[in-house]
Amino acid sequence: MNRKLKLWDAVMLVMGSMIGSGIFIVSADMMRNLGSGFWLIVVWIITGIMTIAAAISYGELSALFPKAGGQYTYITKIFGKMTGFLYGWGLFTVIQTGTIAAVAMAFSKFTAYLIPSLNEAAPIFQQGTFQITWIQILSIGIILLLTFINTKGMKNGKIVQDIFTASKVIALLGIIVLGFILVKNSHWAENMSFGTQAFQNLKNTSWQPISGVTLLGGIAAAMVGSVFSSVAWENVTFMSGEIENPKKNVVKSMVLGTSVVMVLYLLINLVYLNVLDRNGIAFATNDRTAVAASQQIFGSVGTVIIAILVMISTFGCINGLVFAGSRVFQTMAKDGLFFKAAIENNKNDVPEKSLWMQGGWACVLALSGQYGDLLDMISFVIVLFYMITVFGVIYLRFKSPDLERPYKTWLYPITPLLYLIIGTTFCVLLIFYKPQYTWPGFILILIGVPVYLSINRNQQSKNEP
């Protein structure tokens, strides 16, 4: 592959893939689970530490295996083809494609703020509870458009990514600054007055004090939102084969990109705490905390401002996910673990068929309406694979100590162990206190086992004389 992506492009890919629609809505559910400005900030800080620690740890693997496929390649090289396939299986079935579908739907729903007829229009088709709406059609159109743009060559996808990522970062910085300058009635002192006390009000009835194991469960439930808003930075590793000097630039882009995004996320939440009271954050209409905050900052025009910002943000996010994900499925195909057609590059030197396979399944998920339920339950699986990959850094140090490592994890072994401790705590708490977030993800991955065994059996039969 031609290495056409520079460090700046890689950083834009990291940031653009991370910043989608999550930061504009997840704080509502987080506040319902914790009821305190203090704990809201603590959870975002924990998530930031986790994310940056993982990015730093991944850097060692990106320098060891500077090839397309990224995390899939790392897992396959360290733990074998079956483990690698299960990651790729989860990525194709819902992690990458489901996220594309969900972010495309967010784009369409915020477009409906500007074009109300999209919401008011009757469904195109309805059978029982299943329906096809114009919002779904617009979402599919956006997925197909960005897939098409990316089939026309690396340059097109790169330009879209750079422009839209830079635009949304500038817009977020503007809201952060104006969120402290233009607001006359600050709720900061009120939201912080609870100190280390935590409360829960999941059904908009009354705030009940929580502590002990209930507080731990609340933190884990809140982290589902913050973690999901902070994933997809690893997409840059999928593009390693097309990044200049990947042994250095991939790790630089991950550390720089995740650090900037997590600081932005923390600052945006400080704006929410300054602009809105506890109920205003927790029970914002349709969980759109950013819309409620923007109305307080800018008045009636705030809804339009935030709708345009989310459209910019989600458009760039979808492009980053489409841009990068297809490279994993192409690498899997080369390993005999995905459709052979995905191997080929087109005349523009991009994996066109892999792009269309990814885009097609994302459209099916958008049409089905089931992506939302799947994604609510997938943060657990995402963290699980992050942990497997981070553990791979430690495992390789023992298994192959003499490997030449162009980059070594900063503060090893503290950094990977820190991620593993926080990640394990998060997963264990979810298993005990919020099992509905965990078992569907387990089932999804387990379904991949017979699929892998069937593929492996077919390969062996073909190789027999």
C-alpha positions in Angstrom: 0.0 0.0 0.0 1.1 3.6 -0.6 1.8 5.5 2.5 -0.1 8.7 1.9 -1.3 9.7 5.4 1.0 12.1 7.4 1.0 12.5 11.1 -1.6 15.3 10.9 -3.9 13.1 8.9 -3.5 10.3 11.5 -4.3 12.6 14.4 -7.4 13.9 12.6 -8.5 10.3 12.0 -8.1 9.5 15.8 -10.0 12.6 16.9 -12.6 12.4 14.1 -13.4 8.8 14.8 -13.8 9.4 18.5 -16.0 12.6 18.4 -19.4 11.5 17.1 -22.7 12.1 18.8 -22.0 10.5 22.2 -20.5 13.6 23.9 -23.7 15.5 23.1 -26.1 13.0 24.9 -24.4 10.5 27.2 -24.0 12.9 30.2 -27.8 12.8 30.8 -27.7 9.1 31.6 -24.5 9.5 33.5 -26.1 12.2 35.7 -29.2 10.0 36.3 -26.9 7.3 37.6 -24.7 9.5 39.9 -26.6 12.7 40.5 -23.5 14.8 41.4 -21.2 17.1 39.5 -18.3 15.7 41.4 -19.0 12.1 40.3 -19.7 13.2 36.7 -16.3 14.7 36.5 -14.6 11.7 38.3 -16.1 9.3 35.7 -14.9 11.3 32.8 -11.4 11.5 34.4 -11.3 7.8 34.9 -12.4 7.2 31.3 -9.7 9.6 30.1 -7.0 7.8 32.1 -8.2 4.5 30.7 -8.3 5.7 27.1 -4.9 7.4 27.1 -3.3 4.4 29.0 -4.6 2.1 26.3 -3.4 4.3 23.5 0.1 4.5 25.0 0.2 0.7 25.4 -1.0 0.1 21.8 1.9 2.2 20.6 4.3 -0.6 21.4 2.3 -3.1 19.3 1.8 -0.6 16.4 5.6 -0.2 16.2 6.1 -4.0 16.3 3.4 -4.7 13.7 3.2 -1.6 11.4 0.8 -3.3 9.0 -2.8 -2.7 7.9 -5.3 -4.4 10.1 -4.1 -2.8 13.4 -5.7 -4.3 16.4 -6.9 -7.4 14.5 -3.3 -8.0 13.4 -1.9 -7.5 17.0 -4.4 -10.0 18.5 -3.8 -12.5 15.7 0.0 -12.4 15.9 0.0 -12.7 19.7 -3.0 -14.9 20.5 -3.7 -16.8 17.3 -6.1 -16.7 14.3 -9.2 -17.7 16.3 -8.9 -14.9 18.8 -8.2 -12.5 15.9 -11.2 -13.8 14.0 -13.5 -13.3 17.0 -12.4 -9.7 17.2 -12.9 -9.2 13.5 -16.3 -10.9 13.7 -17.4 -8.6 16.4 -16.1 -5.6 14.5 -18.0 -6.5 11.3 -21.2 -7.7 12.9 -21.8 -4.7 15.2 -18.8 -2.8 16.6 -17.8 -0.9 13.4 -20.9 -1.3 11.3 -23.3 -0.7 14.2 -21.4 2.4 15.2 -21.6 3.6 11.6 -25.3 3.0 11.6 -25.9 4.7 15.0 -23.8 7.8 14.1 -25.6 8.0 10.8 -28.9 8.0 12.6 -27.7 10.7 14.9 -26.8 12.8 11.9 -30.3 12.3 10.4 -32.1 13.0 13.7 -30.3 16.3 14.2 -30.9 17.2 10.5 -34.6 16.8 11.4 -34.2 19.8 13.7 -33.4 21.9 10.7 -35.9 20.1 8.4 -38.9 19.2 10.7 -40.8 17.5 7.8 -38.4 14.6 8.2 -39.9 13.9 11.7 -43.4 14.7 10.6 -43.5 12.5 7.5 -45.4 9.2 7.7 -43.3 6.0 7.6 -42.6 4.8 4.1 -43.4 1.2 5.3 -44.8 -0.2 8.5 -45.6 -3.7 9.6 -46.4 -4.1 13.3 -43.6 -2.4 15.3 -41.2 -2.5 12.3 -41.1 0.6 10.2 -38.9 2.4 7.6 -38.8 6.1 8.0 -37.3 9.0 5.9 -34.7 9.5 8.7 -33.5 5.9 8.2 -33.4 6.5 4.4 -31.3 9.7 5.0 -29.0 7.7 7.2 -28.5 5.0 4.6 -27.9 7.7 2.0 -25.1 9.2 4.1 -23.4 5.8 4.6 -23.6 5.1 0.9 -22.3 8.6 0.0 -19.3 8.3 2.3 -18.6 4.8 1.2 -18.6 6.0 -2.4 -16.3 9.0 -1.7 -13.8 6.6 0.0 -13.8 4.2 -3.0 -12.5 7.1 -5.1 -9.2 7.1 -3.4 -7.3 7.8 -0.2 -7.1 11.6 -1.0 -10.8 12.1 -1.0 -11.4 10.3 2.3 -8.4 12.2 3.9 -9.7 15.6 2.8 -13.2 14.9 4.2 -11.7 13.7 7.5 -9.3 16.6 7.9 -11.9 19.3 7.1 -14.7 17.9 9.3 -12.5 17.0 12.2 -10.9 20.5 12.3 -14.3 22.1 12.0 -15.9 20.3 14.9 -12.9 20.8 17.2 -13.0 24.5 16.6 -16.8 24.5 17.2 -16.4 22.6 20.4 -13.8 25.1 21.6 -16.1 27.9 20.8 -18.9 26.4 22.9 -16.5 25.7 25.8 -15.3 29.4 25.9 -18.8 30.9 25.4 -20.3 28.5 27.9 -18.5 30.3 30.6 -18.6 33.9 29.1 -22.2 34.2 28.0 -24.1 32.4 30.8 -25.3 34.8 33.6 -26.8 32.3 36.0 -24.1 29.7 36.7 -25.2 26.4 38.3 -21.6 25.3 39.0 -21.7 25.9 42.8 -25.1 24.1 43.0 -23.9 21.1 41.1 -20.7 20.8 43.1 -22.4 21.4 46.5 -23.2 17.7 46.9 -19.4 17.0 47.3 -18.7 13.3 47.3 -22.3 12.4 47.9 -23.9 10.5 45.0 -27.6 10.1 44.1 -29.7 8.1 41.6 -32.9 9.0 39.8 -33.3 6.7 36.8 -37.1 7.3 36.3 -37.4 11.1 37.0 -39.1 10.5 40.3 -36.9 11.7 43.2 -33.1 11.7 43.9 -32.1 8.9 46.3 -28.7 8.9 48.0 -26.5 6.0 47.0 -23.2 4.6 48.5 -21.2 1.4 48.7 -21.9 -1.2 46.1 -24.8 0.8 44.7 -22.5 3.6 44.0 -20.0 1.2 42.3 -22.8 -0.1 40.1 -23.8 3.5 39.3 -20.2 4.3 38.3 -20.1 1.3 36.0 -23.4 2.1 34.4 -22.3 5.7 33.9 -19.1 4.6 32.3 -21.0 2.7 29.6 -21.7 6.1 28.1 -18.4 7.7 28.7 -16.5 4.7 27.4 -18.6 4.4 24.3 -18.0 8.1 23.6 -14.3 7.5 23.9 -13.7 4.5 21.6 -12.7 4.1 17.9 -9.4 5.9 18.4 -7.8 2.5 17.5 -9.2 3.0 13.9 -5.9 4.7 13.1 -4.1 1.3 13.6 -6.3 -0.2 10.9 -4.6 2.2 8.5 -1.0 1.5 9.5 -0.2 0.3 6.0 -1.0 3.7 4.6 0.6 6.0 7.2 4.1 7.5 6.7 6.7 6.1 9.2 4.1 4.1 11.0 6.5 2.9 13.7 6.5 6.4 15.1 3.5 8.2 13.7 0.8 5.7 14.7 1.7 5.9 18.4 2.1 9.7 18.2 -1.3 10.1 16.6 -3.0 7.9 19.2 -1.5 9.6 22.2 -2.0 13.1 20.9 -5.5 12.5 19.5 -6.9 10.7 22.6 -5.4 13.3 25.0 -6.9 16.3 23.1 -10.3 14.6 22.8 -10.5 13.6 26.5 -9.6 17.1 27.6 -12.3 18.5 25.2 -14.8 16.0 26.7 -14.0 17.0 30.2 -14.3 20.7 29.4 -17.7 20.2 27.6 -19.0 18.5 30.8 -17.7 21.4 32.9 -19.8 23.7 30.6 -22.9 21.4 31.2 -22.3 21.8 34.9 -22.0 25.5 34.6 -25.0 26.1 32.3 -27.6 23.6 33.6 -28.7 22.4 37.0 -28.8 18.7 37.9 -32.3 18.0 36.5 -31.5 20.0 33.4 -28.6 17.7 32.6 -30.3 14.4 33.7 -33.6 15.0 32.1 -32.8 17.0 29.0 -35.3 16.3 26.2 -34.3 13.0 24.5 -31.1 13.1 26.6 -29.8 15.9 24.3 -27.9 17.7 27.1 -25.9 19.7 24.5 -29.1 21.1 23.0 -30.3 22.2 26.4 -27.0 23.8 27.2 -26.8 25.5 23.8 -30.2 27.1 24.3 -29.0 28.6 27.6 -25.9 29.9 26.0 -27.2 31.2 22.7 -31.0 31.5 23.2 -33.5 30.2 20.7 -30.9 29.9 18.0 -29.0 27.4 20.2 -30.9 24.5 18.8 -29.8 25.3 15.3 -26.2 25.8 16.3 -25.9 22.5 18.1 -27.8 20.7 15.3 -25.3 22.0 12.7 -22.4 21.1 15.1 -23.7 17.5 15.5 -24.2 17.1 11.8 -20.6 18.2 11.2 -19.3 16.0 14.0 -21.2 12.9 13.0 -20.4 13.3 9.3 -16.7 13.4 10.0 -17.0 10.5 12.5 -18.8 8.3 9.9 -16.1 9.0 7.4 -13.4 8.0 9.8 -15.1 4.7 10.6 -15.8 3.9 6.9 -12.3 5.1 6.0 -10.5 2.7 8.4 -12.8 -0.3 9.0 -12.6 -1.7 5.5 -8.8 -2.2 5.9 -9.4 -4.7 8.7 -11.8 -6.8 6.6 -9.3 -6.7 3.7 -6.6 -8.0 6.0 -8.9 -10.7 7.4 -9.7 -11.8 3.8 -5.9 -12.1 3.1 -5.8 -14.4 6.1 -8.6 -16.5 4.7 -11.1 -15.3 7.4 -13.3 -13.1 5.3 -14.8 -13.0 1.8 -12.0 -13.3 -0.8 -13.4 -10.5 -2.9 -12.4 -8.0 -0.1 -8.7 -8.6 -0.9 -8.6 -6.6 -4.1 -7.8 -2.9 -4.3 -9.5 -1.0 -7.1 -7.8 1.3 -9.6 -7.7 4.0 -7.0 -5.6 1.8 -4.7 -8.4 1.3 -2.0 -10.3 -1.9 -1.0 -13.5 -1.0 -2.8 -15.3 -4.3 -2.3 -14.4 -4.4 1.4 -15.8 -0.8 1.7 -19.1 -1.8 0.1 -19.5 -4.9 2.2 -19.0 -2.8 5.3 -21.3 -0.1 4.1 -24.0 -2.6 3.0 -24.2 -4.3 6.4 -24.2 -0.9 8.2 -27.2 0.0 6.0 -29.0 -3.2 7.0 -28.4 -2.4 10.6 -29.7 1.2 10.1 -32.8 -0.2 8.3 -33.5 -2.8 11.0 -33.4 -0.3 13.8 -31.6 -2.9 16.0 -28.2 -1.1 16.1 -29.2 0.9 19.2 -29.9 -2.1 21.4 -26.7 -3.8 20.2 -24.5 -0.8 20.9 -25.9 -0.3 24.4 -24.5 -3.7 25.1 -21.2 -3.6 23.2 -19.1 -1.3 25.3 -18.4 -4.3 27.5 -17.1 -6.3 24.5 -15.0 -3.3 23.2 -13.3 -2.9 26.6 -12.8 -6.7 26.8 -10.9 -6.6 23.5 -9.0 -3.5 24.5 -7.9 -5.5 27.6 -6.8 -8.5 25.6 -4.7 -6.3 23.4 -3.2 -4.3 26.2 -2.4 -7.6 28.0 -0.7 -8.7 24.8 2.0 -6.0 25.5 2.9 -7.6 28.8 2.6 -11.2 27.4 5.0 -10.4 24.5 7.5 -8.9 26.9 7.7 -12.3 28.6 7.3 -14.5 25.5 9.6 -12.6 23.2 11.8 -10.3 25.2 14.5 -10.1 22.5 12.1 -8.6 19.9 13.4 -5.2 18.6 10.9 -2.7 19.9 11.2 0.7 18.1 8.8 2.2 20.7 8.4 0.9 24.3 5.3 1.7 26.4 5.9 4.7 28.6 6.1 3.8 32.3 5.9 0.1 31.6 4.5 -2.0 33.3 2.5 0.7 35.2 0.6 2.0 32.2 -0.8 -1.3 30.8 -1.5 -2.6 34.4 -3.4 0.6 35.1 -5.6 0.0 32.1 -6.1 -3.6 33.0 -7.1 -2.8 36.6 -9.6 -0.1 35.6 -10.9 -2.2 32.7 -11.3 -5.3 34.9 -13.1 -3.4 37.6 -15.5 -1.9 35.0 -16.3 -5.3 33.4 -16.7 -7.1 36.8 -19.1 -4.3 38.1 -21.1 -4.5 34.9 -21.4 -8.3 35.2 -22.7 -8.1 38.7 -24.8 -5.0 38.7 -25.8 -4.4 35.1 -25.8 -7.9 33.4 -28.0 -6.6 30.6 -25.0 -4.8 29.3 -22.8 -7.9 29.2 -24.4 -11.2 28.3 -25.6 -10.1 24.8 -22.0 -9.2 23.9 -20.8 -12.6 25.1 -23.4 -14.3 23.0 -22.4 -12.3 19.9 -18.7 -13.3 20.3 -19.6 -16.9 21.0 -21.6 -17.1 17.8 -18.3 -16.4 16.1 -16.8 -19.6 17.4 -18.7 -22.0 15.1 -18.3 -19.6 12.2 -14.6 -19.7 12.7 -14.5 -23.5 13.0 -16.5 -23.8 9.8 -14.2 -21.5 7.9 -11.1 -23.3 9.3 -12.6 -26.7 8.4 -13.3 -25.6 4.8 -9.8 -24.3 4.5 -8.3 -27.6 5.7 -10.4 -29.6 3.3 -9.3 -27.4 0.4 -5.6 -27.9 1.4 -5.9 -31.7 1.6 -4.5 -33.6 -1.5 
